[in-house]
């Protein structure tokens, strides 16, 4: 699993020295008084991006666990937790690639389909490969549903991990349609999912 981070650069402006002057005139004399207070800026800190995934193979990242002997009509579900260890993000996008590749990913009609979901409360995981997920007392929302497994730059909109220190657990569901042809028998794919976080645009601070 790859995590790529990108950020916008920020330019910090120094605080200019403020100088105040005053002149006074008297009878037959002249005096010049000056006062030069200084203003130093407070600490200036440049933000960072810190998007992480759960430990590979653990409850926070089951995407590293594959499956074998899939048949048409089968599906598998895997959870992954995204943790934003820094500030507000403009976006988190998802891309996927297959290497090795086969008709399982190349056939966008009868090949593997991908659904990504969130739970408004906390996912409950049961079982051990196969894993099953429920959303007790909550609502399951499709981030996107039943799309070809190979995706490029799909925005994961509205998830909590976009916010500062936000955490989101996503459940990925891969399914093989009942229409999958016999030619896919014995095919093997390794799917890599990549999450890309982008910092928010600059604002007046």
C-alpha positions as CSV (number, residue, x, y, z in Angstrom):
1,X,0.0,0.0,0.0
2,X,1.4,3.4,-1.0
3,X,0.7,6.7,0.6
4,X,1.7,9.8,-1.3
5,X,1.7,13.2,0.2
6,X,1.7,16.6,-1.5
7,X,1.4,20.0,-0.1
8,X,1.3,23.6,-1.3
9,X,4.2,25.8,-0.4
10,X,3.7,28.7,2.0
11,X,5.5,32.0,2.0
12,X,6.1,33.6,5.4
13,X,6.4,37.4,5.5
14,X,8.6,39.1,8.1
15,X,7.2,41.8,10.4
16,X,8.6,45.2,9.5
17,X,10.3,47.3,12.2
18,X,8.0,50.1,13.4
19,X,9.8,53.5,14.1
20,X,8.1,56.4,15.7
21,X,9.6,59.9,15.8
22,X,8.7,63.2,17.6
23,X,10.3,66.7,17.3
24,X,9.8,69.5,19.8
25,X,10.8,73.2,19.4
26,X,11.5,75.7,22.3
27,X,12.5,79.3,22.7
28,X,16.0,79.7,21.2
29,X,16.6,75.9,21.5
30,X,15.7,72.8,19.5
31,X,15.6,69.2,20.6
32,X,14.9,66.0,18.7
33,X,13.5,63.1,20.7
34,X,13.0,59.7,19.1
35,X,11.5,56.5,20.3
36,X,12.1,53.3,18.5
37,X,10.0,50.5,19.9
38,X,10.2,47.1,18.0
39,X,7.6,44.5,17.3
40,X,8.7,40.9,17.0
41,X,6.4,38.4,15.5
42,X,5.1,35.4,17.4
43,X,6.2,31.9,16.5
44,X,5.6,31.2,12.9
45,X,5.0,27.5,12.1
46,X,4.6,25.9,8.7
47,X,2.0,23.3,8.5
48,X,2.6,19.7,7.3
49,X,0.6,16.8,5.9
50,X,0.5,13.6,7.8
51,X,-1.9,11.1,6.4
52,X,-1.3,7.5,7.6
53,X,-3.0,4.1,7.3
54,X,-3.5,1.5,10.0
55,X,-0.9,-1.2,10.6
56,X,-0.8,-3.6,7.6
57,X,-2.8,-6.8,8.3
58,X,-4.3,-5.4,11.5
59,X,-7.9,-4.2,12.0
60,X,-6.9,-0.7,10.7
61,X,-5.6,-2.0,7.4
62,X,-7.0,-5.3,6.0
63,X,-6.3,-4.2,2.4
64,X,-3.1,-6.1,2.5
65,X,-5.0,-9.4,2.9
66,X,-6.0,-11.0,-0.3
67,X,-8.4,-13.8,-1.2
68,X,-8.2,-17.0,-3.3
69,X,-10.6,-19.1,-5.3
70,X,-13.1,-16.4,-6.1
71,X,-16.0,-17.5,-8.1
72,X,-18.6,-15.4,-10.0
73,X,-21.0,-13.8,-7.4
74,X,-18.3,-13.8,-4.7
75,X,-17.2,-10.7,-2.8
76,X,-14.7,-9.7,-0.2
77,X,-14.7,-6.8,2.3
78,X,-11.6,-5.2,3.8
79,X,-11.4,-2.2,6.1
80,X,-8.7,0.5,6.2
81,X,-8.4,3.5,8.6
82,X,-7.1,6.8,7.4
83,X,-5.7,9.2,10.1
84,X,-5.0,12.8,9.4
85,X,-2.3,13.7,11.9
86,X,-2.1,17.4,10.9
87,X,-4.5,20.2,9.6
88,X,-7.3,20.6,7.3
89,X,-7.0,19.0,3.9
90,X,-8.4,20.1,0.6
91,X,-8.8,16.6,-0.7
92,X,-8.0,12.9,-0.3
93,X,-8.1,10.9,-3.6
94,X,-8.0,7.2,-4.3
95,X,-6.3,5.5,-7.2
96,X,-5.7,1.9,-7.9
97,X,-3.5,-0.2,-10.2
98,X,-3.0,-3.9,-11.0
99,X,0.4,-5.6,-11.3
100,X,0.1,-8.3,-12.4
101,X,-2.9,-7.4,-14.4
102,X,-5.5,-9.7,-16.0
103,X,-9.1,-9.7,-17.3
104,X,-10.2,-9.3,-13.7
105,X,-9.2,-5.6,-13.8
106,X,-9.1,-5.0,-17.6
107,X,-12.7,-6.1,-18.3
108,X,-14.7,-3.1,-16.9
109,X,-18.0,-4.8,-17.5
110,X,-17.6,-8.3,-16.2
111,X,-14.4,-7.8,-14.1
112,X,-14.0,-6.9,-10.5
113,X,-16.2,-4.1,-9.1
114,X,-15.3,-1.8,-6.2
115,X,-17.5,-0.2,-3.6
116,X,-16.1,2.1,-0.9
117,X,-18.3,2.8,2.2
118,X,-18.3,4.8,5.4
119,X,-20.2,4.3,8.7
120,X,-21.6,7.2,10.6
121,X,-20.7,5.5,13.9
122,X,-18.1,2.8,14.2
123,X,-17.7,-0.2,12.0
124,X,-18.0,-3.6,13.7
125,X,-15.8,-6.3,12.3
126,X,-16.5,-10.0,12.6
127,X,-14.9,-13.1,11.2
128,X,-11.4,-13.8,10.0
129,X,-10.9,-13.7,6.2
130,X,-13.7,-13.6,5.2
131,X,-14.3,-10.4,7.2
132,X,-17.8,-9.0,7.7
133,X,-18.7,-5.4,8.6
134,X,-21.8,-3.9,10.1
135,X,-22.6,-0.3,11.2
136,X,-24.5,-0.7,14.5
137,X,-26.9,2.2,15.2
138,X,-25.4,4.1,12.3
139,X,-25.8,4.7,8.6
140,X,-23.7,3.2,5.8
141,X,-22.9,5.7,3.0
142,X,-21.4,4.8,-0.4
143,X,-18.4,7.0,-1.2
144,X,-18.7,5.4,-4.6
145,X,-20.4,2.1,-5.6
146,X,-20.0,-0.8,-8.0
147,X,-17.3,0.8,-10.2
148,X,-14.5,-0.9,-12.1
149,X,-11.7,-1.8,-9.7
150,X,-9.2,0.4,-11.5
151,X,-9.8,4.0,-10.5
152,X,-7.8,7.2,-10.9
153,X,-8.0,10.2,-8.6
154,X,-11.4,9.5,-7.2
155,X,-12.2,12.2,-4.5
156,X,-13.1,10.7,-1.1
157,X,-15.5,13.6,-0.4
158,X,-17.1,14.3,2.9
159,X,-15.0,12.0,5.1
160,X,-13.8,12.9,8.6
161,X,-10.1,12.5,7.7
162,X,-10.3,15.7,5.7
163,X,-10.6,17.7,8.9
164,X,-7.7,18.5,11.3
165,X,-6.8,15.3,13.3
166,X,-9.7,13.5,11.6
167,X,-10.0,9.7,11.4
168,X,-12.1,7.7,8.9
169,X,-12.5,4.0,8.5
170,X,-13.4,2.9,5.0
171,X,-14.7,-0.5,4.0
172,X,-13.6,-1.7,0.5
173,X,-15.9,-4.3,-1.1
174,X,-14.6,-6.1,-4.1
175,X,-17.1,-8.3,-6.0
176,X,-16.9,-10.5,-9.1
177,X,-20.1,-10.3,-11.1
178,X,-22.1,-13.4,-11.9
179,X,-21.5,-12.5,-15.5
180,X,-17.8,-13.1,-15.2
181,X,-16.8,-15.4,-18.1
182,X,-15.0,-18.8,-17.9
183,X,-11.9,-17.2,-19.5
184,X,-11.2,-15.5,-16.1
185,X,-10.7,-18.8,-14.4
186,X,-7.3,-19.0,-12.7
187,X,-6.6,-15.3,-13.3
188,X,-4.5,-13.5,-10.7
189,X,-4.4,-9.8,-9.8
190,X,-2.5,-7.8,-7.2
191,X,-4.4,-4.5,-6.7
192,X,-2.5,-1.6,-5.1
193,X,-4.6,1.3,-3.6
194,X,-3.0,4.7,-3.4
195,X,-4.3,7.5,-1.2
196,X,-3.2,11.1,-2.1
197,X,-3.7,13.9,0.4
198,X,-3.6,17.5,-0.7
199,X,-3.3,20.5,1.7
200,X,-5.9,23.2,1.7
201,X,-5.4,26.4,-0.2
202,X,-3.6,29.3,1.5
203,X,-5.6,31.8,3.6
204,X,-4.9,34.9,5.5
205,X,-3.4,34.0,8.9
